[in-house]
């Protein structure tokens, strides 16, 4: 059975500092991998996705993620966070694109001045 | 509207009552998905439709939950004999098709069973 683990429930980062959110997955084949962001009162917004090809993927809002098959990881990074990046971030895995995603429990990011 | 619309945005109901949650997908999107997000958790898949038919309903927790999409557009999630454990945010998403096309999420319906 596939699973997604986000080890960090909560991360506090200073504005301007770098951010890395961890995601580990368990899946029998190469999965489709996603990162979503959810701000208070907002719907889920797709940051980036990995289906195949280049293992370093660029997303919106200055985010990137790297697929590492050997580590079963898909960590999200941003070099310099902005106060507006405070939100909850979800990693997700799918078997065939967007049909039936499995989400991690999320990481809450707090940005301090 | 341009996005996925879910109504109502909030619903409070008494234990044992029946509720319906509505999802209006983006026009032209043939695939529609329902997820449930409990407090402090990530979204959990419930069901998805391709056109009018349920392509995968394996996430529905029990037979109190049912969803329809009779004309291949609007979908209704129906919950019978609601229980307090059904309290959650119910999310709907749609995409042009399944597979390699982005799914766009609505803002959800917050269901509270008292």
Interface residues (C-beta under 8 A of the other chain):
Chain A: X4 X41 X42 X43 X44 X45 X46 X49 X51 X90 X92 X96 X97 X98 X99 X100 X101 X102 X103 X104 X105 X106
Chain B: X3 X4 X31 X33 X35 X40 X41 X42 X43 X44 X45 X48 X55 X56 X58 X59 X91 X93 X95 X98 X99 X100 X101 X102 X103 X105 X106 X107 X108
